[in-house]
Every structure is written in structure tokens, then in C-alpha cells.
Amino acid sequence: MYGYDQNPGAQQQYAQQPPQGYAQQAPPLYPEPSPPSLTDAVRAFTTGSLSAEDFQQIFATSKVYCPRGDTPGFLALHNTQHPVIPMFTTLKELRRYAGKESKYFVITGAEVIDLLPTGYGFVLDMEGDHRMVFDAKAVEQMVDFAMRRMYG
């Protein structure tokens, strides 16, 4: 019959189709590199292997964990030379500082720069190996950089 064996199991093998609604995608041959984590960026910046501009770009898009009280807003430390807001690169770092049952909120670094009160700085990973302190003047410079980048 026209050169085809009519017994489907004899020589022809059919690939099984995935169930309806499931699309199979092969993993990309060259996956996009993921951006460095904020923790990696802090480590690289504190060791001098990352520029301030590159750090700020990573910081702006990263999640930052902030301890919170019973009222909305940042918790500030006033027992320092200048008032600072403690912030953390990971929930693990926040828990190390504030305890397992502490309340917190998560925002991006860009939101930090936008919402931080004038005259306040912040400290990243206060109890961590690579603690970073940004005083109020450094925060002003970060705001200036963000404005130049956004508006030219």
C-alpha cells in the first residue's frame, strides 16, 4: 500500500505529545547572566572592585529589608554621630540584627533614595561582615546621581 507499513508499531515510532496546555521549552543555549545580588555588590564595593556608579545601579533595583515599628516609616538610630536608618541586604541579615520575630518591610533601593528623610543616612548590614555606612552627604550624592541618570 504505497510503500507504508500499515502496522503502526512495526517500524514507525511516534513522539509522545505533551498534554494539552503544557508547552515544552528547551532551556536557552546561552542563558542571560543574572545581575549580582545586593550582598555581592556590597562585598565588591567595600573591597574596591565595584565603582560607586555600578553599585548604585545595583542598589536601585535591589530589595532592601528594613526593620519597622508599630507606625509606618523607617526606624532611625539616633545614638550615632549622625542619624542613620538600619537596612539589610537579606532577611537573614535583618534577623541577625533584630531577631527572628521582628517586623520588617521590603522596598527597593530606588525607593530608599526617594523616601529617606533629609539629613539621614543609612547603614547596610549593620551586623554583617561588609557593613556599609552612607551618611547624609553620601545619600545626597546618590540622589543627585539618580536625578542625572533619570533626567539627564
VOGU-3710 file (C-alpha; in Angstrom, 3 decimals, decimal comma):
1> mygydqnpga> 0,000/0,000/0,000  2,028/2,779/-1,338  5,215/1,714/0,486  3,938/2,259/4,035  3,543/-0,486/6,559  0,007/-0,319/7,919  1,054/-1,735/11,287  2,000/1,447/13,272  4,035/-0,428/15,839  6,168/-2,243/13,298
11> qqqyaqqppq> 8,771/0,386/12,431  7,313/3,815/12,964  7,814/5,428/16,334  5,775/8,478/17,217  6,931/11,045/19,724  4,522/11,448/22,569  2,833/14,813/22,645  2,763/16,756/25,900  -0,688/17,056/27,480  -2,852/19,866/26,127
21> gyaqqapply> -1,936/23,237/27,651  1,667/22,352/28,508  4,293/23,845/26,269  7,742/22,383/26,473  10,554/24,880/26,147  14,147/23,944/25,836  16,460/25,865/28,151  18,258/28,688/26,340  21,624/27,740/24,907  23,197/30,902/26,280
31> pepsppsltd> 21,276/31,996/29,394  21,367/35,658/30,291  23,718/36,317/33,199  21,831/37,327/36,307  22,778/40,639/37,882  24,854/40,434/41,043  22,921/40,306/44,291  22,985/43,304/46,595  25,084/41,263/49,018  27,651/40,613/46,265
41> avrafttgsl> 27,570/44,284/45,274  28,184/45,393/48,879  31,115/42,998/49,143  32,570/44,159/45,799  32,071/47,842/46,605  33,678/47,580/50,052  36,698/45,798/48,589  37,057/48,388/45,820  36,252/46,102/42,896  32,975/47,871/42,040
51> saedfqqifa> 32,569/51,557/41,199  30,146/53,802/43,073  28,014/54,227/39,941  27,791/50,475/39,339  26,943/49,892/42,997  24,191/52,485/42,884  22,653/50,923/39,769  22,519/47,538/41,502  21,273/49,101/44,755  18,452/50,951/42,963
61> tskvycprgd> 16,883/47,748/41,632  17,568/45,517/44,638  15,257/44,657/47,513  16,215/46,166/50,848  14,858/44,825/54,153  14,020/47,464/56,774  13,009/46,873/60,387  9,756/48,579/61,298  7,900/49,634/64,373  4,200/49,972/65,074
71> tpgflalhnt> 3,867/53,122/62,970  4,689/53,447/59,258  8,139/54,636/58,301  11,795/53,961/58,857  13,251/53,205/62,266  16,170/55,537/62,877  19,181/55,196/65,144  19,946/58,466/66,901  22,737/57,194/69,126  25,239/57,638/66,287
81> qhpvipmftt> 27,199/60,702/65,193  24,528/61,369/62,540  21,093/59,723/62,475  21,041/56,596/60,305  18,440/54,076/59,213  19,437/50,386/59,525  18,770/48,401/56,336  19,699/44,906/55,278  20,551/43,110/52,054  18,794/39,895/53,089
91> lkelrryagk> 16,162/38,777/55,551  18,841/36,648/57,210  20,943/39,767/57,919  17,898/41,593/59,319  17,076/38,653/61,578  20,668/38,561/62,834  20,300/42,195/63,916  16,673/42,407/65,059  15,712/38,841/65,981  13,541/36,159/64,419
101> eskyfvitga> 10,183/37,698/65,313  10,999/41,254/64,222  8,664/43,187/61,951  10,009/44,488/58,674  9,101/45,847/55,266  10,770/45,433/51,889  11,403/48,218/49,380  13,796/48,814/46,515  16,963/50,845/46,831  15,456/53,450/44,496
111> evidllptgy> 12,538/53,840/46,906  15,001/54,211/49,785  16,713/57,084/47,995  13,327/58,653/47,230  11,798/58,252/50,712  14,744/58,743/53,071  14,228/61,859/55,192  16,608/64,758/54,567  19,559/64,733/56,927  19,502/60,975/57,473
121> gfvldmegdh> 21,947/58,379/56,280  21,635/54,614/56,260  23,717/51,625/57,173  23,563/48,338/55,251  24,050/45,046/57,097  24,918/46,529/60,466  25,935/43,175/61,932  27,402/41,819/58,678  30,984/41,267/57,583  30,768/44,049/54,996
131> rmvfdakave> 28,860/46,797/56,804  28,413/49,959/54,741  27,532/53,355/56,159  26,154/56,110/53,944  25,979/59,423/55,777  23,510/62,167/54,815  26,016/63,719/52,395  26,522/60,367/50,602  22,734/59,988/50,327  22,525/63,464/48,752
141> qmvdfamrrm> 25,145/62,389/46,203  23,130/59,241/45,462  20,019/61,366/44,908  21,976/63,673/42,561  23,301/60,681/40,615  19,822/59,182/40,312  18,389/62,503/39,086  21,135/62,944/36,483  20,630/59,412/35,252  16,873/59,805/35,088
151> yg> 16,582/63,337/33,696  19,944/63,901/32,061
//
